[in-house]
Amino acid sequence: MTNNTTTLRLAAIDLDGTLLGPDHHISPENHAAIDRLARAGLEIVLATGRHHRSTAPYARQLPQVRWIVSSQGAEVATADRTAIVASNFLRPAHLHTLIHAAHQRRETFTPIYYTADEVFTVTPPNDHVYDYALVSGRMPARITPDQLLPMQVQKVIWLGDPAPIASLRTDPTLTTLHQQLQGVQTMDHLYEFMPLETTKAWGLRILTQNLRITPQEVVAFGDAENDIPMFHWAGLSYAMPHGWPNALTSATRTAPAGPPHTAFARAVDQLLS
């Protein structure tokens, strides 16, 4: 990959910590950066761990966005969701195991379940649920485990305090589960379980094949561990300077230092300079 942006045809952009500032809004500078990428001829794709419904309000602010890769890549759809290109779901046996494991740890963790059309919880509202709703813009709907089991679930999130969340990665009682599923810590209070193949790179691969775009023609922007697969897959990648250390070492480049809410704009400035 060279600095010549004529070799780039698509920009895959993470939301939280990248396009969105700490206030969960798109800064004027980042708005302008999206416009610059579009005027340079790049397809703009939002690639996020958020559910499509939590992503769509941001896409409506950005008329340049035609595609959304949501739920860590479990769904690839048009921004208005009139067409779904690909979906991926947990196996029923894995969902059953996760429901049981969360119930055993119900005093410590609050589970959230993503289906294609909705976000659910089996837990009464608590501080973790309210914090999740504040960030995501959606309050999970209450459901019983028996109602949940027949559903197709994209991924499962466990919410909790930072120390217990960090311990999940090495929890010996979850070893078998981690062998069967992908576990990713995406925030200090949030851990996600999903199929091994569900990544932003998986979703972007399917989308770009449909658009006849190669990975070498993609630039990816992100800040966290869940962005690493698309960093490795894309021809060029930018990590935000405030991002996770393992994300910074995995990206091709790091955006110039400065305020978090304009880091994405600085990356675009460097890319297009």
ROSEKOL-564710 format. One record per residue (C-alpha): y, x negated, z negated. Coordinates in steps of 0.001 Angstrom, whole numbers, plus 500000, padded with zeros to 6 digits. Each point is the difference from the previous one (the first is absolute). Layout:
N
<atom north="Y" east="X" up="Z"/>
...
This chain:
273
<atom north="500000" east="500000" up="500000"/>
<atom north="503424" east="498707" up="500907"/>
<atom north="503464" east="501014" up="498920"/>
<atom north="500384" east="501874" up="503283"/>
<atom north="499993" east="503691" up="499049"/>
<atom north="499115" east="500967" up="503583"/>
<atom north="496402" east="499227" up="498933"/>
<atom north="500197" east="502673" up="497279"/>
<atom north="499326" east="503667" up="500687"/>
<atom north="499401" east="501571" up="496584"/>
<atom north="501363" east="499631" up="496463"/>
<atom north="497746" east="501135" up="497123"/>
<atom north="502143" east="500570" up="496918"/>
<atom north="498936" east="500576" up="496414"/>
<atom north="502050" east="502437" up="497915"/>
<atom north="500099" east="499227" up="496258"/>
<atom north="501460" east="496577" up="499352"/>
<atom north="500780" east="499439" up="503680"/>
<atom north="501873" east="502735" up="501854"/>
<atom north="500778" east="501765" up="496712"/>
<atom north="502109" east="498371" up="497334"/>
<atom north="499326" east="500178" up="496253"/>
<atom north="501683" east="503422" up="500015"/>
<atom north="497427" east="501273" up="502543"/>
<atom north="502690" east="500497" up="502635"/>
<atom north="500598" east="498358" up="503374"/>
<atom north="503175" east="497931" up="499787"/>
<atom north="502587" east="500213" up="502808"/>
<atom north="499108" east="496409" up="500907"/>
<atom north="496328" east="500872" up="500359"/>
<atom north="500863" east="503102" up="502030"/>
<atom north="501966" east="497796" up="502359"/>
<atom north="497128" east="497513" up="500196"/>
<atom north="497614" east="502735" up="501136"/>
<atom north="502466" east="500937" up="502724"/>
<atom north="500256" east="496380" up="501107"/>
<atom north="496227" east="499699" up="500303"/>
<atom north="499821" east="503210" up="502023"/>
<atom north="502808" east="498878" up="502296"/>
<atom north="498089" east="496741" up="500504"/>
<atom north="497173" east="502110" up="501412"/>
<atom north="497559" east="500013" up="497066"/>
<atom north="497895" east="502993" up="499034"/>
<atom north="500795" east="500766" up="496340"/>
<atom north="497023" east="500851" up="497764"/>
<atom north="500103" east="500729" up="496277"/>
<atom north="496905" east="498439" up="498392"/>
<atom north="499729" east="501075" up="496380"/>
<atom north="497728" east="500744" up="497087"/>
<atom north="501819" east="503283" up="499525"/>
<atom north="498523" east="503315" up="501066"/>
<atom north="501284" east="501274" up="503336"/>
<atom north="501850" east="502812" up="498213"/>
<atom north="501851" east="497484" up="497832"/>
<atom north="500808" east="497877" up="503057"/>
<atom north="501216" east="502754" up="502319"/>
<atom north="503394" east="500493" up="498262"/>
<atom north="500845" east="496355" up="500728"/>
<atom north="498787" east="500300" up="503574"/>
<atom north="502325" east="502966" up="500488"/>
<atom north="502914" east="497702" up="499121"/>
<atom north="498881" east="497627" up="502751"/>
<atom north="499793" east="501683" up="503413"/>
<atom north="498688" east="496731" up="501418"/>
<atom north="496698" east="500459" up="498109"/>
<atom north="497252" east="501662" up="502024"/>
<atom north="496943" east="498869" up="498025"/>
<atom north="498912" east="499800" up="496361"/>
<atom north="497058" east="498030" up="498632"/>
<atom north="499603" east="501515" up="496532"/>
<atom north="497734" east="499870" up="496932"/>
<atom north="499442" east="496233" up="500454"/>
<atom north="498858" east="500609" up="503572"/>
<atom north="497664" east="502931" up="499330"/>
<atom north="502020" east="502150" up="502406"/>
<atom north="501736" east="499224" up="503281"/>
<atom north="502182" east="502838" up="501240"/>
<atom north="503191" east="500898" up="501777"/>
<atom north="503019" east="500192" up="497739"/>
<atom north="499979" east="503809" up="500196"/>
<atom north="496191" east="499982" up="499532"/>
<atom north="499408" east="502172" up="503041"/>
<atom north="497431" east="497433" up="501093"/>
<atom north="497630" east="498008" up="497785"/>
<atom north="498574" east="496974" up="501764"/>
<atom north="497619" east="498829" up="497266"/>
<atom north="498873" east="500839" up="496471"/>
<atom north="497740" east="498297" up="497491"/>
<atom north="498549" east="501382" up="496780"/>
<atom north="497962" east="498966" up="496985"/>
<atom north="496303" east="500779" up="500082"/>
<atom north="499112" east="502953" up="497744"/>
<atom north="497836" east="497778" up="497774"/>
<atom north="502881" east="497565" up="499480"/>
<atom north="502373" east="502853" up="499188"/>
<atom north="497533" east="501339" up="497429"/>
<atom north="499722" east="496545" up="498415"/>
<atom north="503778" east="499605" up="499844"/>
<atom north="500472" east="503421" up="498401"/>
<atom north="497394" east="499123" up="497359"/>
<atom north="501469" east="496530" up="499378"/>
<atom north="503502" east="501421" up="499578"/>
<atom north="498726" east="502649" up="497587"/>
<atom north="498423" east="497287" up="497847"/>
<atom north="503397" east="498253" up="499870"/>
<atom north="502128" east="503140" up="499712"/>
<atom north="501810" east="498718" up="496908"/>
<atom north="501260" east="496974" up="501955"/>
<atom north="500328" east="500988" up="503653"/>
<atom north="501234" east="503038" up="501920"/>
<atom north="498302" east="500509" up="503387"/>
<atom north="501767" east="501265" up="503116"/>
<atom north="498044" east="501113" up="503082"/>
<atom north="501307" east="499924" up="503576"/>
<atom north="498535" east="502446" up="502510"/>
<atom north="501302" east="500318" up="503537"/>
<atom north="502265" east="502907" up="499097"/>
<atom north="500827" east="499679" up="496309"/>
<atom north="500139" east="497813" up="496909"/>
<atom north="498017" east="501207" up="496966"/>
<atom north="499359" east="499138" up="496373"/>
<atom north="497374" east="501294" up="497594"/>
<atom north="502151" east="499005" up="497021"/>
<atom north="502633" east="502104" up="498219"/>
<atom north="503544" east="498733" up="500671"/>
<atom north="500827" east="496871" up="498018"/>
<atom north="502479" east="497127" up="500181"/>
<atom north="497954" east="498222" up="502686"/>
<atom north="499921" east="503111" up="502179"/>
<atom north="503725" east="500585" up="499577"/>
<atom north="500742" east="496359" up="500866"/>
<atom north="497812" east="500279" up="503092"/>
<atom north="501814" east="503179" up="501064"/>
<atom north="503385" east="498332" up="499525"/>
<atom north="499080" east="497124" up="502317"/>
<atom north="498019" east="501956" up="502575"/>
<atom north="502234" east="503049" up="500087"/>
<atom north="496978" east="502298" up="499494"/>
<atom north="498364" east="501437" up="496899"/>
<atom north="496194" east="499859" up="500381"/>
<atom north="498317" east="503387" up="500057"/>
<atom north="497602" east="500738" up="497137"/>
<atom north="496349" east="500426" up="500931"/>
<atom north="496614" east="499920" up="498281"/>
<atom north="497370" east="497339" up="500761"/>
<atom north="497678" east="502707" up="501361"/>
<atom north="502701" east="501104" up="502434"/>
<atom north="500675" east="496410" up="501001"/>
<atom north="496434" east="498861" up="500678"/>
<atom north="499506" east="501862" up="503328"/>
<atom north="503306" east="498685" up="501376"/>
<atom north="500557" east="497052" up="502311"/>
<atom north="501942" east="497461" up="497944"/>
<atom north="501857" east="497092" up="501585"/>
<atom north="500486" east="497914" up="496870"/>
<atom north="500168" east="500185" up="496209"/>
<atom north="502819" east="498598" up="497880"/>
<atom north="499740" east="499179" up="496322"/>
<atom north="503289" east="500021" up="498118"/>
<atom north="500417" east="498180" up="496715"/>
<atom north="501883" east="497414" up="498005"/>
<atom north="500344" east="496564" up="501669"/>
<atom north="497524" east="498062" up="497831"/>
<atom north="497055" east="502421" up="500398"/>
<atom north="500764" east="500374" up="503711"/>
<atom north="499957" east="496225" up="500501"/>
<atom north="496647" east="499781" up="498203"/>
<atom north="498278" east="502346" up="502465"/>
<atom north="499662" east="497250" up="502578"/>
<atom north="497603" east="498058" up="497756"/>
<atom north="498514" east="502858" up="497950"/>
<atom north="496240" east="499236" up="499856"/>
<atom north="499153" east="503708" up="499713"/>
<atom north="501542" east="500527" up="503459"/>
<atom north="498199" east="497136" up="501752"/>
<atom north="497668" east="502269" up="501982"/>
<atom north="502878" east="502272" up="500963"/>
<atom north="502045" east="497043" up="501204"/>
<atom north="497077" east="498889" up="502150"/>
<atom north="499937" east="503385" up="501704"/>
<atom north="503718" east="500723" up="500189"/>
<atom north="503271" east="498202" up="500419"/>
<atom north="502118" east="499704" up="496859"/>
<atom north="503675" east="499100" up="500341"/>
<atom north="502777" east="499833" up="497427"/>
<atom north="503096" east="501247" up="501815"/>
<atom north="502429" east="500246" up="497071"/>
<atom north="499871" east="498769" up="496411"/>
<atom north="498975" east="503492" up="498854"/>
<atom north="497849" east="501028" up="502954"/>
<atom north="496534" east="499042" up="501279"/>
<atom north="498372" east="501470" up="503118"/>
<atom north="496402" east="500511" up="501122"/>
<atom north="499190" east="500662" up="503659"/>
<atom north="497321" east="499268" up="502613"/>
<atom north="499586" east="496318" up="500826"/>
<atom north="501291" east="500525" up="503538"/>
<atom north="503101" east="501973" up="498983"/>
<atom north="502977" east="497679" up="500386"/>
<atom north="503325" east="500141" up="501759"/>
<atom north="498510" east="497555" up="502506"/>
<atom north="497169" east="502464" up="500742"/>
<atom north="502453" east="502797" up="500713"/>
<atom north="502317" east="497796" up="502037"/>
<atom north="497085" east="498667" up="502035"/>
<atom north="499031" east="503527" up="501053"/>
<atom north="503594" east="500959" up="500751"/>
<atom north="500761" east="496900" up="502060"/>
<atom north="496800" east="500395" up="501986"/>
<atom north="501190" east="503497" up="500933"/>
<atom north="503423" east="498629" up="500920"/>
<atom north="498488" east="497026" up="501883"/>
<atom north="501807" east="497529" up="497756"/>
<atom north="498344" east="496788" up="498806"/>
<atom north="500223" east="498627" up="496433"/>
<atom north="501991" east="497052" up="501379"/>
<atom north="502672" east="502507" up="501046"/>
<atom north="500395" east="501364" up="496441"/>
<atom north="502361" east="498891" up="497242"/>
<atom north="499174" east="501261" up="496491"/>
<atom north="502356" east="500288" up="497024"/>
<atom north="498801" east="500403" up="496412"/>
<atom north="500109" east="498767" up="496426"/>
<atom north="496713" east="500610" up="498205"/>
<atom north="496270" east="499401" up="499860"/>
<atom north="499218" east="503082" up="502084"/>
<atom north="502071" east="498494" up="502839"/>
<atom north="497892" east="496839" up="500231"/>
<atom north="497416" east="501431" up="502446"/>
<atom north="502716" east="500933" up="502490"/>
<atom north="501691" east="496609" up="499450"/>
<atom north="496759" east="498296" up="501015"/>
<atom north="499460" east="502357" up="502936"/>
<atom north="503500" east="500023" up="501530"/>
<atom north="501292" east="497232" up="502205"/>
<atom north="503093" east="499596" up="497813"/>
<atom north="500714" east="501133" up="496449"/>
<atom north="502855" east="499963" up="497505"/>
<atom north="499580" east="500234" up="496233"/>
<atom north="502937" east="501098" up="497895"/>
<atom north="501235" east="497162" up="497730"/>
<atom north="499545" east="502139" up="496879"/>
<atom north="496419" east="500815" up="501003"/>
<atom north="496683" east="499186" up="498383"/>
<atom north="499134" east="496266" up="500100"/>
<atom north="496774" east="500571" up="501937"/>
<atom north="501911" east="502070" up="502564"/>
<atom north="502565" east="497240" up="500474"/>
<atom north="497316" east="497403" up="500623"/>
<atom north="498214" east="502304" up="502473"/>
<atom north="502988" east="500804" up="502226"/>
<atom north="501164" east="497889" up="502914"/>
<atom north="503538" east="499975" up="498650"/>
<atom north="502002" east="501053" up="496958"/>
<atom north="503257" east="501908" up="500346"/>
<atom north="503107" east="498125" up="498823"/>
<atom north="500862" east="500316" up="496326"/>
<atom north="502351" east="502729" up="498849"/>
<atom north="500075" east="503519" up="498506"/>
<atom north="496689" east="501900" up="500284"/>
<atom north="501571" east="503074" up="501591"/>
<atom north="501106" east="497994" up="503064"/>
<atom north="497074" east="497547" up="500270"/>
<atom north="498527" east="501834" up="502982"/>
<atom north="503350" east="499866" up="501817"/>
<atom north="500197" east="496253" up="499422"/>
<atom north="496502" east="499575" up="501426"/>
<atom north="501020" east="501929" up="503095"/>
<atom north="503177" east="497938" up="500314"/>
<atom north="497903" east="496838" up="499970"/>
<atom north="497498" east="501451" up="502472"/>
<atom north="502652" east="501082" up="502504"/>
<atom north="502274" east="496982" up="499657"/>
